[in-house]
Amino acid sequence: MKTVLKLTVACLVLAGSTSAFAQAKKEAPVTKDVAPAPARPATVAPPAAPAAAKPIAMPKGAAEQAAYKQRMVAAVATVMPVGKIMMDVAANDPYWPSSKARKPDATKLACMRTNLKEDGYRKVLATRVDTYASTHADRFGSDLTLMEGEGAKLFSKIMMAGARSATNGENTEMTSLLKDASPRAMLDLMSLANDPANSPLRALMGMEAAIGTDEKNGKEIGENAGMTMMLPMLVNAMEVCKVKMDEL
């Protein structure tokens, strides 16, 4: 379990590192210099600021709602790839989630490894998405659009780069991850990671706070996110496999 938590921490620390967000800001669209607009007559009022876009709600039909939830589960599993990370760890460590020193029972270990896979992670996500849909139905459609967008895909790439760095020391330059990103993807990435309005969406992914540029902040968020996502899976696997905590 500690191994998975460390990997999750590494992902979030990388996502929240100074270099990542400094590069994101650098790559964000910059307003070009333009000729000043002609002065308006004093009697003409300035144009009103555009109204904020109205959130898109969950559809009314049961079949559509089910489809939206399935898409959200898939999106969160991609953006917060805990399942893939666990499978990578298991592939590199035949004793995970235990250790060779503990000499785990082979049958119980095999059972645990079977239950700590992508399918188990998606079951946890399905429960979380059901709750989220009940409490945030008024914005679910908008959140789904963001989670399936280019910014979320970029977020996932940064997460997986952090996982590879933690597992095999493969360091990826942030510039190579961001070089082909569109301005919209960069802005959506920053919105997903930092915008207070997206706090509920981050909570759905197990992150209780915005991801800043401070490493300590990133580690704390990563530890909490890892516990939030992993603990239900671990408890379920231990119950199914009849494994006690001191056996891990």
C-alpha positions as CSV (number, residue, x, y, z in Angstrom):
1,M,0.0,0.0,0.0
2,K,2.8,2.4,0.8
3,T,4.3,1.8,-2.6
4,V,1.1,2.9,-4.3
5,L,0.7,5.9,-2.1
6,K,4.3,6.9,-2.9
7,L,3.5,6.7,-6.6
8,T,0.4,8.7,-6.3
9,V,2.3,11.3,-4.4
10,A,5.0,11.4,-7.1
11,C,2.3,12.0,-9.7
12,L,0.7,14.9,-7.9
13,V,4.0,16.5,-6.9
14,L,5.0,16.5,-10.5
15,A,1.6,17.9,-11.5
16,G,2.0,20.7,-9.0
17,S,5.6,21.4,-9.4
18,T,6.9,24.9,-10.1
19,S,8.3,23.8,-13.5
20,A,5.0,22.3,-14.6
21,F,2.9,25.4,-13.9
22,A,5.6,27.8,-14.9
23,Q,5.8,26.1,-18.3
24,A,2.0,26.0,-18.5
25,K,1.9,29.8,-17.9
26,K,4.6,30.3,-20.4
27,E,2.7,28.3,-23.1
28,A,-0.6,29.9,-22.3
29,P,-1.9,32.3,-24.9
30,V,-0.5,35.8,-24.7
31,T,-2.5,38.8,-25.8
32,K,-0.7,40.5,-28.7
33,D,-0.1,44.3,-28.8
34,V,-2.8,45.9,-30.9
35,A,-3.5,49.5,-31.8
36,P,-5.5,51.3,-29.2
37,A,-9.2,51.5,-29.8
38,P,-10.6,55.0,-30.6
39,A,-11.8,56.8,-27.5
40,R,-15.5,56.4,-26.8
41,P,-17.6,59.5,-26.3
42,A,-18.1,60.2,-22.6
43,T,-21.8,59.6,-22.9
44,V,-21.5,56.0,-24.2
45,A,-21.5,53.4,-21.5
46,P,-18.9,50.6,-21.7
47,P,-20.2,47.2,-22.9
48,A,-21.4,44.9,-20.2
49,A,-19.2,42.0,-19.2
50,P,-20.3,38.8,-20.7
51,A,-22.4,36.6,-18.5
52,A,-20.8,33.5,-17.1
53,A,-21.7,30.3,-19.0
54,K,-24.6,28.5,-17.5
55,P,-23.5,25.1,-16.1
56,I,-24.8,22.1,-18.1
57,A,-26.9,19.8,-15.9
58,M,-27.3,16.0,-15.8
59,P,-29.9,15.0,-18.4
60,K,-33.3,13.9,-17.2
61,G,-33.7,10.5,-18.8
62,A,-32.5,7.4,-16.8
63,A,-30.6,5.9,-19.8
64,E,-28.8,9.2,-20.5
65,Q,-27.9,9.6,-16.8
66,A,-26.4,6.1,-16.8
67,A,-24.4,6.9,-19.9
68,Y,-23.1,10.1,-18.4
69,K,-22.0,8.3,-15.2
70,Q,-20.2,5.6,-17.2
71,R,-18.4,8.3,-19.2
72,M,-17.4,10.1,-16.0
73,V,-16.0,6.9,-14.4
74,A,-13.9,6.4,-17.5
75,A,-12.8,10.0,-17.6
76,V,-11.7,10.0,-13.9
77,A,-10.0,6.7,-14.3
78,T,-8.0,8.3,-17.2
79,V,-7.2,11.6,-15.5
80,M,-6.4,10.0,-12.1
81,P,-4.9,6.7,-13.3
82,V,-4.6,4.9,-10.0
83,G,-5.6,1.6,-11.6
84,K,-2.9,1.8,-14.2
85,I,-0.4,2.8,-11.7
86,M,-1.2,-0.2,-9.5
87,M,-0.9,-2.6,-12.4
88,D,2.5,-1.1,-13.3
89,V,3.6,-1.6,-9.7
90,A,2.4,-5.1,-9.6
91,A,4.2,-5.9,-12.9
92,N,7.5,-4.7,-11.4
93,D,7.0,-6.3,-7.9
94,P,5.7,-9.9,-7.7
95,Y,5.2,-9.4,-3.9
96,W,3.1,-6.3,-4.1
97,P,1.0,-5.3,-2.1
98,S,3.0,-7.2,0.5
99,S,6.7,-7.6,0.5
100,K,9.2,-10.5,0.2
101,A,10.4,-10.0,3.7
102,R,6.9,-10.8,5.1
103,K,6.7,-14.1,3.2
104,P,3.0,-13.7,2.2
105,D,0.8,-16.7,1.6
106,A,0.9,-17.4,-2.1
107,T,-2.9,-18.0,-2.4
108,K,-3.8,-14.9,-0.5
109,L,-1.3,-12.8,-2.3
110,A,-2.6,-13.9,-5.7
111,C,-6.2,-13.1,-4.5
112,M,-5.2,-9.6,-3.4
113,R,-3.4,-8.9,-6.7
114,T,-6.4,-10.0,-8.6
115,N,-8.7,-7.6,-6.7
116,L,-6.3,-4.6,-6.8
117,K,-6.6,-4.0,-10.5
118,E,-8.3,-1.5,-12.8
119,D,-11.7,-3.2,-12.4
120,G,-11.6,-2.7,-8.6
121,Y,-10.6,0.9,-9.0
122,R,-13.5,1.5,-11.4
123,K,-16.0,0.0,-8.9
124,V,-14.8,2.6,-6.3
125,L,-15.1,5.3,-8.9
126,A,-18.7,4.2,-9.8
127,T,-19.7,4.7,-6.2
128,R,-18.1,8.1,-6.0
129,V,-19.6,9.2,-9.3
130,D,-23.1,8.1,-8.1
131,T,-22.8,10.3,-5.1
132,Y,-21.4,13.2,-7.1
133,A,-24.3,12.9,-9.6
134,S,-26.7,13.2,-6.7
135,T,-25.1,16.2,-5.1
136,H,-23.9,18.1,-8.3
137,A,-26.5,17.2,-10.9
138,D,-26.8,20.9,-11.9
139,R,-23.2,21.0,-13.2
140,F,-22.6,17.3,-14.1
141,G,-22.7,17.9,-17.8
142,S,-20.2,20.8,-17.7
143,D,-17.9,18.8,-15.5
144,L,-18.0,15.8,-17.9
145,T,-17.1,18.1,-20.8
146,L,-14.1,19.3,-18.8
147,M,-13.0,15.8,-17.8
148,E,-13.2,14.6,-21.4
149,G,-11.4,17.6,-22.8
150,E,-7.8,18.3,-23.8
151,G,-6.8,19.8,-20.5
152,A,-7.8,16.7,-18.6
153,K,-5.8,14.5,-21.1
154,L,-2.8,16.7,-20.5
155,F,-3.3,16.3,-16.8
156,S,-3.3,12.5,-17.2
157,K,-0.1,12.7,-19.2
158,I,1.6,14.6,-16.4
159,M,0.3,12.1,-13.9
160,M,1.6,9.1,-15.8
161,A,5.0,10.8,-16.3
162,G,5.2,11.1,-12.6
163,A,4.4,7.4,-12.1
164,R,7.1,6.4,-14.6
165,S,9.6,8.6,-12.8
166,A,8.8,7.0,-9.5
167,T,8.8,3.4,-10.8
168,N,11.9,3.3,-13.0
169,G,13.5,6.7,-12.8
170,E,12.3,7.8,-16.2
171,N,12.2,11.5,-16.1
172,T,10.2,13.4,-18.7
173,E,11.0,17.0,-19.4
174,M,7.9,19.1,-18.9
175,T,8.5,21.0,-22.1
176,S,8.1,17.7,-24.1
177,L,4.7,17.1,-22.5
178,L,3.5,20.6,-23.1
179,K,5.0,21.5,-26.4
180,D,2.1,20.4,-28.5
181,A,-0.7,21.5,-26.1
182,S,-3.1,24.0,-27.4
183,P,-3.8,27.2,-25.5
184,R,-7.3,25.9,-24.6
185,A,-5.7,22.7,-23.2
186,M,-3.4,24.7,-21.1
187,L,-6.1,26.9,-19.7
188,D,-8.3,23.9,-19.0
189,L,-5.4,22.2,-17.2
190,M,-5.0,25.2,-15.0
191,S,-8.7,25.4,-14.4
192,L,-9.0,21.7,-13.4
193,A,-6.0,21.9,-11.1
194,N,-6.5,25.3,-9.5
195,D,-9.9,27.0,-10.2
196,P,-11.9,27.2,-6.9
197,A,-15.1,26.6,-9.0
198,N,-13.7,23.1,-9.8
199,S,-13.2,22.2,-6.1
200,P,-16.0,19.6,-6.2
201,L,-14.6,18.0,-9.3
202,R,-11.1,17.7,-7.7
203,A,-12.8,16.2,-4.6
204,L,-14.4,13.6,-6.8
205,M,-10.8,12.6,-7.8
206,G,-9.7,12.5,-4.2
207,M,-8.0,15.8,-4.1
208,E,-9.2,18.0,-1.3
209,A,-7.4,21.1,-2.5
210,A,-6.1,22.9,-5.5
211,I,-2.6,21.7,-6.7
212,G,-0.2,24.6,-6.2
213,T,3.5,25.0,-6.9
214,D,4.6,24.1,-3.4
215,E,6.2,20.6,-3.2
216,K,4.9,20.0,0.4
217,N,1.4,21.0,-0.7
218,G,1.6,18.5,-3.6
219,K,2.8,15.7,-1.3
220,E,0.0,16.2,1.2
221,I,-2.6,16.3,-1.5
222,G,-1.1,13.2,-3.1
223,E,-1.1,11.3,0.2
224,N,-4.7,12.1,0.9
225,A,-5.8,11.4,-2.7
226,G,-4.0,8.0,-2.6
227,M,-5.7,7.1,0.7
228,T,-9.1,8.2,-0.5
229,M,-8.9,6.1,-3.7
230,M,-7.0,3.2,-2.4
231,L,-8.5,2.5,1.0
232,P,-11.9,1.2,-0.2
233,M,-10.2,-1.1,-2.7
234,L,-7.8,-2.4,-0.1
235,V,-10.5,-3.1,2.5
236,N,-12.6,-4.9,-0.1
237,A,-9.7,-7.0,-1.3
238,M,-8.8,-7.9,2.3
239,E,-12.3,-9.0,3.0
240,V,-12.6,-11.1,-0.1
241,C,-9.2,-12.7,0.4
242,K,-9.5,-13.0,4.2
243,V,-6.2,-11.1,4.7
244,K,-5.4,-9.4,8.0
245,M,-3.6,-6.1,8.1
246,D,-0.5,-7.6,9.7
247,E,-0.2,-10.0,6.8
248,L,0.5,-7.1,4.3
